[in-house]
Amino acid sequence: MAQKITLSFVLLLLMTSTTFGQYSMEITAGYNIPISTDFKGHFQNGYGGNMEIIYDINESGLAVSVLFGLNGFSAQKSYEEELAENNSTLFNYDYKINYYSFPLLLQAKYTLFNEKEFQLTGGFGLGMEFMEQKEKQTGEFTSDYRKEKFNEFAIYPNIGLSYHLAEGINAVLKSGFHQTFGKKSLSYIDLRLGIIYKI
């Protein structure tokens, strides 16, 4: 199902041809806040970066885009200590756990006040979120390294405010909600700051 929706979005992007159509690129750095219960209970707020290629379909503000990025979270100390206590029968371990999320999303976007100094954009993305948990155990006599991967369908509603800095360059402040569906469902909010420039 997810592959069919993604393919339909790509075909829409390829078939769209107008005299206005132009591309821009958005680059942002983000601060991420875990929301879902297990994720919030085990991991701290994290950081990340995203890049978005945007195709403006017409002057009304309608656009489509492809977004990809990397977001990282580190485990809370209490979670690492809990794992160490549960594995203390044979060896005493120290734990270091990191969680990474790699979103690859297609989005529909609409911008209000397109010709103004300040612009407001709403978007809805869907696609895949590739996730990976890395767990490193270090003990006095042994060490171990584990890695788990999850690939899940994801949605990403978001909103952004941009400000015109110079010809073809805007500063942008955005926030969005990541939600995955599947074996490893999780959710987190991102707060992003960056620039948009015409290609």
DOROKE-622269 format. One record per residue (C-alpha): residue number from 1; z, x, y negated. Coordinates in Angstrom, 2 decimals. Layout:
// DOROKE-622269
@num: NUM; up: Z; east: X; north: Y .
...
//
This chain:
// DOROKE-622269
@num: 1; up: 0.00; east: 0.00; north: 0.00 .
@num: 2; up: 0.99; east: 2.74; north: -2.45 .
@num: 3; up: -2.23; east: 4.69; north: -1.71 .
@num: 4; up: -4.38; east: 1.58; north: -2.38 .
@num: 5; up: -2.69; east: 0.92; north: -5.73 .
@num: 6; up: -3.05; east: 4.58; north: -6.73 .
@num: 7; up: -6.75; east: 4.61; north: -5.73 .
@num: 8; up: -7.41; east: 1.44; north: -7.73 .
@num: 9; up: -5.82; east: 3.03; north: -10.80 .
@num: 10; up: -7.93; east: 6.19; north: -10.45 .
@num: 11; up: -11.13; east: 4.12; north: -10.10 .
@num: 12; up: -10.21; east: 2.17; north: -13.23 .
@num: 13; up: -9.77; east: 5.43; north: -15.12 .
@num: 14; up: -13.12; east: 6.82; north: -13.89 .
@num: 15; up: -15.08; east: 3.64; north: -14.63 .
@num: 16; up: -13.74; east: 3.29; north: -18.16 .
@num: 17; up: -16.31; east: 4.50; north: -20.69 .
@num: 18; up: -16.28; east: 3.66; north: -24.40 .
@num: 19; up: -17.43; east: 5.45; north: -27.52 .
@num: 20; up: -13.80; east: 5.71; north: -28.66 .
@num: 21; up: -12.37; east: 7.19; north: -25.46 .
@num: 22; up: -10.55; east: 10.45; north: -26.03 .
@num: 23; up: -7.97; east: 12.57; north: -24.27 .
@num: 24; up: -4.59; east: 13.88; north: -25.35 .
@num: 25; up: -1.87; east: 15.89; north: -23.65 .
@num: 26; up: 1.87; east: 15.28; north: -23.78 .
@num: 27; up: 4.38; east: 18.01; north: -22.89 .
@num: 28; up: 8.09; east: 17.18; north: -22.82 .
@num: 29; up: 11.43; east: 18.64; north: -21.76 .
@num: 30; up: 13.95; east: 16.18; north: -20.35 .
@num: 31; up: 17.61; east: 15.48; north: -19.65 .
@num: 32; up: 18.13; east: 13.32; north: -16.55 .
@num: 33; up: 21.04; east: 11.01; north: -15.70 .
@num: 34; up: 21.54; east: 9.85; north: -12.06 .
@num: 35; up: 22.12; east: 6.09; north: -11.78 .
@num: 36; up: 22.06; east: 5.00; north: -8.11 .
@num: 37; up: 25.49; east: 5.12; north: -6.46 .
@num: 38; up: 25.08; east: 7.94; north: -3.91 .
@num: 39; up: 22.98; east: 10.06; north: -6.22 .
@num: 40; up: 25.41; east: 9.64; north: -9.13 .
@num: 41; up: 28.39; east: 10.26; north: -6.83 .
@num: 42; up: 27.01; east: 13.55; north: -5.49 .
@num: 43; up: 24.95; east: 15.14; north: -8.26 .
@num: 44; up: 25.40; east: 16.07; north: -11.90 .
@num: 45; up: 23.05; east: 15.29; north: -14.77 .
@num: 46; up: 19.95; east: 17.46; north: -14.59 .
@num: 47; up: 17.03; east: 18.88; north: -16.52 .
@num: 48; up: 13.28; east: 18.81; north: -16.16 .
@num: 49; up: 9.84; east: 19.02; north: -17.70 .
@num: 50; up: 6.79; east: 16.77; north: -17.61 .
@num: 51; up: 3.13; east: 16.95; north: -18.49 .
@num: 52; up: 0.97; east: 13.90; north: -19.10 .
@num: 53; up: -2.81; east: 13.65; north: -19.51 .
@num: 54; up: -3.60; east: 10.53; north: -21.54 .
@num: 55; up: -6.94; east: 8.73; north: -21.89 .
@num: 56; up: -7.09; east: 6.42; north: -24.92 .
@num: 57; up: -9.39; east: 3.56; north: -23.94 .
@num: 58; up: -9.85; east: 1.93; north: -27.33 .
@num: 59; up: -8.53; east: 1.76; north: -30.88 .
@num: 60; up: -6.17; east: -1.11; north: -30.07 .
@num: 61; up: -3.74; east: 1.36; north: -28.46 .
@num: 62; up: -4.51; east: 0.75; north: -24.78 .
@num: 63; up: -4.44; east: 3.90; north: -22.65 .
@num: 64; up: -4.05; east: 5.16; north: -19.09 .
@num: 65; up: -2.50; east: 8.44; north: -18.02 .
@num: 66; up: -1.50; east: 10.77; north: -15.20 .
@num: 67; up: 2.04; east: 12.16; north: -15.33 .
@num: 68; up: 3.48; east: 14.97; north: -13.23 .
@num: 69; up: 6.61; east: 17.02; north: -13.56 .
@num: 70; up: 9.67; east: 18.69; north: -12.09 .
@num: 71; up: 13.26; east: 17.47; north: -12.37 .
@num: 72; up: 16.29; east: 19.28; north: -10.94 .
@num: 73; up: 19.89; east: 18.28; north: -10.22 .
@num: 74; up: 22.81; east: 20.37; north: -8.95 .
@num: 75; up: 25.62; east: 19.02; north: -6.78 .
@num: 76; up: 29.03; east: 18.20; north: -8.17 .
@num: 77; up: 31.78; east: 20.63; north: -7.21 .
@num: 78; up: 33.72; east: 17.87; north: -5.45 .
@num: 79; up: 30.71; east: 17.15; north: -3.19 .
@num: 80; up: 30.31; east: 20.82; north: -2.29 .
@num: 81; up: 34.02; east: 21.06; north: -1.51 .
@num: 82; up: 33.87; east: 17.92; north: 0.64 .
@num: 83; up: 31.09; east: 19.44; north: 2.74 .
@num: 84; up: 33.04; east: 22.69; north: 3.09 .
@num: 85; up: 36.13; east: 20.82; north: 4.32 .
@num: 86; up: 34.09; east: 18.90; north: 6.89 .
@num: 87; up: 32.67; east: 22.16; north: 8.32 .
@num: 88; up: 35.79; east: 24.32; north: 8.35 .
@num: 89; up: 36.57; east: 24.19; north: 12.09 .
@num: 90; up: 34.55; east: 27.31; north: 12.96 .
@num: 91; up: 33.84; east: 29.07; north: 9.67 .
@num: 92; up: 34.75; east: 28.68; north: 6.02 .
@num: 93; up: 31.62; east: 27.91; north: 4.04 .
@num: 94; up: 30.76; east: 27.88; north: 0.37 .
@num: 95; up: 28.02; east: 25.39; north: -0.53 .
@num: 96; up: 25.31; east: 25.39; north: -3.18 .
@num: 97; up: 23.16; east: 22.25; north: -3.25 .
@num: 98; up: 20.18; east: 21.42; north: -5.46 .
@num: 99; up: 17.99; east: 18.35; north: -5.59 .
@num: 100; up: 14.44; east: 18.39; north: -6.95 .
@num: 101; up: 12.10; east: 15.55; north: -7.86 .
@num: 102; up: 8.34; east: 15.97; north: -8.38 .
@num: 103; up: 6.87; east: 12.74; north: -9.83 .
@num: 104; up: 3.10; east: 12.14; north: -9.66 .
@num: 105; up: 2.43; east: 8.85; north: -11.43 .
@num: 106; up: -0.45; east: 6.85; north: -12.89 .
@num: 107; up: 0.42; east: 4.83; north: -15.96 .
@num: 108; up: -0.83; east: 2.00; north: -18.14 .
@num: 109; up: 0.30; east: 2.43; north: -21.76 .
@num: 110; up: 0.11; east: 0.49; north: -24.99 .
@num: 111; up: 0.81; east: 1.86; north: -28.48 .
@num: 112; up: 1.90; east: -0.24; north: -31.44 .
@num: 113; up: 1.24; east: 0.81; north: -35.06 .
@num: 114; up: -1.56; east: 3.07; north: -33.83 .
@num: 115; up: -2.64; east: 4.13; north: -37.32 .
@num: 116; up: 0.85; east: 4.55; north: -38.77 .
@num: 117; up: 3.06; east: 7.60; north: -39.21 .
@num: 118; up: 5.52; east: 6.29; north: -36.60 .
@num: 119; up: 4.13; east: 4.86; north: -33.35 .
@num: 120; up: 5.90; east: 2.95; north: -30.57 .
@num: 121; up: 4.54; east: 3.19; north: -27.02 .
@num: 122; up: 5.50; east: 1.27; north: -23.90 .
@num: 123; up: 4.31; east: 2.33; north: -20.46 .
@num: 124; up: 4.59; east: 1.44; north: -16.79 .
@num: 125; up: 3.90; east: 4.07; north: -14.16 .
@num: 126; up: 3.62; east: 3.94; north: -10.41 .
@num: 127; up: 2.79; east: 6.44; north: -7.73 .
@num: 128; up: 4.71; east: 8.93; north: -5.61 .
@num: 129; up: 7.90; east: 10.89; north: -6.13 .
@num: 130; up: 8.16; east: 13.98; north: -3.93 .
@num: 131; up: 11.81; east: 14.90; north: -3.46 .
@num: 132; up: 13.53; east: 17.89; north: -1.90 .
@num: 133; up: 17.19; east: 18.72; north: -1.23 .
@num: 134; up: 18.11; east: 22.36; north: -0.70 .
@num: 135; up: 21.46; east: 23.24; north: 0.80 .
@num: 136; up: 22.72; east: 26.80; north: 1.08 .
@num: 137; up: 25.79; east: 27.61; north: 3.19 .
@num: 138; up: 27.50; east: 30.97; north: 2.80 .
@num: 139; up: 30.37; east: 32.04; north: 5.05 .
@num: 140; up: 32.29; east: 35.20; north: 5.88 .
@num: 141; up: 30.42; east: 35.76; north: 9.15 .
@num: 142; up: 27.27; east: 33.69; north: 8.79 .
@num: 143; up: 25.02; east: 31.85; north: 6.37 .
@num: 144; up: 22.53; east: 29.03; north: 6.70 .
@num: 145; up: 19.82; east: 27.37; north: 4.62 .
@num: 146; up: 18.64; east: 23.78; north: 5.01 .
@num: 147; up: 15.90; east: 21.82; north: 3.31 .
@num: 148; up: 15.08; east: 18.10; north: 3.49 .
@num: 149; up: 11.97; east: 16.47; north: 2.02 .
@num: 150; up: 11.33; east: 12.84; north: 1.10 .
@num: 151; up: 8.10; east: 11.32; north: -0.22 .
@num: 152; up: 8.65; east: 7.88; north: -1.70 .
@num: 153; up: 6.78; east: 5.21; north: -3.65 .
@num: 154; up: 8.08; east: 5.11; north: -7.24 .
@num: 155; up: 7.90; east: 3.06; north: -10.42 .
@num: 156; up: 8.58; east: 4.31; north: -13.94 .
@num: 157; up: 8.90; east: 1.89; north: -16.89 .
@num: 158; up: 9.31; east: 3.83; north: -20.13 .
@num: 159; up: 9.27; east: 3.62; north: -23.91 .
@num: 160; up: 8.58; east: 6.25; north: -26.56 .
@num: 161; up: 8.63; east: 6.81; north: -30.31 .
@num: 162; up: 6.24; east: 9.35; north: -31.83 .
@num: 163; up: 5.91; east: 10.79; north: -35.31 .
@num: 164; up: 2.73; east: 12.21; north: -36.83 .
@num: 165; up: 3.28; east: 15.90; north: -37.68 .
@num: 166; up: -0.24; east: 17.13; north: -38.41 .
@num: 167; up: -3.85; east: 16.35; north: -37.59 .
@num: 168; up: -3.98; east: 15.65; north: -33.84 .
@num: 169; up: -0.29; east: 16.54; north: -33.26 .
@num: 170; up: 2.68; east: 14.17; north: -32.82 .
@num: 171; up: 6.33; east: 14.75; north: -31.97 .
@num: 172; up: 7.59; east: 12.32; north: -29.31 .
@num: 173; up: 10.98; east: 11.04; north: -28.12 .
@num: 174; up: 10.92; east: 9.06; north: -24.86 .
@num: 175; up: 13.14; east: 7.44; north: -22.28 .
@num: 176; up: 12.29; east: 6.01; north: -18.89 .
@num: 177; up: 13.74; east: 4.72; north: -15.63 .
@num: 178; up: 12.70; east: 6.34; north: -12.32 .
@num: 179; up: 13.17; east: 4.20; north: -9.20 .
@num: 180; up: 12.02; east: 5.15; north: -5.71 .
@num: 181; up: 11.70; east: 2.84; north: -2.70 .
@num: 182; up: 12.05; east: 3.95; north: 0.91 .
@num: 183; up: 14.27; east: 6.02; north: 3.14 .
@num: 184; up: 15.73; east: 7.92; north: 0.16 .
@num: 185; up: 15.87; east: 5.35; north: -2.61 .
@num: 186; up: 17.34; east: 6.72; north: -5.81 .
@num: 187; up: 17.21; east: 6.03; north: -9.51 .
@num: 188; up: 17.72; east: 8.07; north: -12.66 .
@num: 189; up: 17.11; east: 7.76; north: -16.38 .
@num: 190; up: 15.30; east: 10.48; north: -18.30 .
@num: 191; up: 15.49; east: 11.34; north: -22.00 .
@num: 192; up: 12.51; east: 13.43; north: -23.09 .
@num: 193; up: 11.50; east: 15.29; north: -26.23 .
@num: 194; up: 8.17; east: 17.02; north: -26.83 .
@num: 195; up: 4.76; east: 16.96; north: -28.45 .
@num: 196; up: 1.45; east: 15.15; north: -28.03 .
@num: 197; up: -1.79; east: 16.75; north: -29.11 .
@num: 198; up: -5.44; east: 15.75; north: -28.92 .
@num: 199; up: -7.51; east: 17.75; north: -26.47 .
//
